[in-house]
Amino acid sequence: MNGELKKPSATKIFMEGPEVVRLYFKTEKLTFGTSQLNPGQTGAVDPGHPDSHEVFFVVRGTVLLRVGDVYHEMHEGDAVLVPPAIPHQLTNIGLDIALVSFSLAPSEF
């Protein structure tokens, strides 16, 4: 494979609470997608992934990412690494729609 282009319209779309999730890629080694939240919305609690690290990167907006008992205020360009098996949850604390990309490896979905 020399690369694969995937546009938002070609993704798998599903809801996790009020979070609009788009799953772009899922292989044995990697999962990549985005989560979108409207202002004031809080997504579902993700119980964590037993064998995977997950990275959250804020593409647009301002979010509060709860990782276990720790809260991270994240702005555009910020990233957080979530260790395996730690529950986490996103809240849009900004005034605009928030778009956060996520990636976990190895893939567990």
Phi and psi in degrees as a GROMACS rama.xvg file:
@    title "Ramachandran Plot"
@    xaxis  label "Phi"
@    yaxis  label "Psi"
@TYPE xy
-106.575  21.5263  ASN-2
114.68  151.656  GLY-3
-139.601  125.324  GLU-4
-89.5674  131.322  LEU-5
-131.468  121.64  LYS-6
-94.0945  156.465  LYS-7
-51.4579  -35.8181  PRO-8
-68.7446  -15.4304  SER-9
-103.544  9.43321  ALA-10
-90.7858  162.46  THR-11
-79.7023  126.86  LYS-12
-115.242  133.899  ILE-13
-151.224  168.827  PHE-14
-108.325  139.345  MET-15
-123.853  92.9328  GLU-16
65.9763  -134.827  GLY-17
-83.581  -1.71842  PRO-18
-74.4815  127.218  GLU-19
-90.6701  115.611  VAL-20
-109.361  132.154  VAL-21
-116.653  123.162  ARG-22
-100.097  110.25  LEU-23
-85.1323  -49.032  TYR-24
-139.144  143.098  PHE-25
-145.942  114.969  LYS-26
-124.15  -178.92  THR-27
-61.9868  -29.6905  GLU-28
-99.5319  -20.3522  LYS-29
-153.204  142.563  LEU-30
-123.386  136.424  THR-31
-137.74  133.932  PHE-32
-161.847  -171.406  GLY-33
-133.303  153.373  THR-34
-122.599  137.287  SER-35
-123.635  132.228  GLN-36
-131.448  137.9  LEU-37
-76.141  161.247  ASN-38
-52.8632  133.195  PRO-39
83.7198  -9.22764  GLY-40
-82.1783  146.149  GLN-41
-119.448  129.787  THR-42
-76.4131  173.755  GLY-43
-67.4633  154.355  ALA-44
-74.9969  124.747  VAL-45
-91.8498  122.357  ASP-46
-68.5588  -6.6592  PRO-47
99.65  165.021  GLY-48
-116.077  116.956  HIS-49
-55.6539  -33.6763  PRO-50
-121.855  11.1836  ASP-51
-126.092  144.163  SER-52
-88.0236  147.928  HIS-53
-129.973  136.758  GLU-54
-111.871  133.653  VAL-55
-112.972  133.425  PHE-56
-131.393  124.873  PHE-57
-83.004  114.64  VAL-58
-83.6499  -41.052  VAL-59
-150.639  138.276  ARG-60
98.654  -167.495  GLY-61
-134.139  126.019  THR-62
-130.701  159.602  VAL-63
-111.149  119.447  LEU-64
-106.301  117.381  LEU-65
-92.9385  124.393  ARG-66
-121.936  105.124  VAL-67
63.2189  -121.137  GLY-68
-103.363  10.5315  ASP-69
-108.18  136.564  VAL-70
-110.266  135.643  TYR-71
-120.574  117.086  HIS-72
-81.8508  121.201  GLU-73
-119.362  138.119  MET-74
-119.841  171.242  HIS-75
-48.6038  129.166  GLU-76
92.368  -8.52135  GLY-77
-83.3162  149.665  ASP-78
-136.541  147.313  ALA-79
-132.891  137.663  VAL-80
-99.8017  122.783  LEU-81
-101.495  121.781  VAL-82
-67.1289  163.621  PRO-83
-57.3464  146.79  PRO-84
65.8797  17.2907  ALA-85
-103.409  123.095  ILE-86
-62.2438  146.837  PRO-87
-150.221  159.871  HIS-88
-158.064  140.303  GLN-89
-104.865  140.471  LEU-90
-132.519  131.814  THR-91
-82.5974  110.437  ASN-92
-102.822  7.75044  ILE-93
-95.0424  -175.794  GLY-94
-97.2688  -6.72712  LEU-95
-121.112  168.453  ASP-96
-59.5247  135.391  ILE-97
-102.084  138.527  ALA-98
-125.215  120.505  LEU-99
-123.469  128.726  VAL-100
-91.4532  149.181  SER-101
-136.013  151.459  PHE-102
-146.896  135.958  SER-103
-132.869  147.24  LEU-104
-147.214  138.078  ALA-105
-66.8474  163.356  PRO-106
-64.2611  140.365  SER-107
-130.675  -5.21152  GLU-108
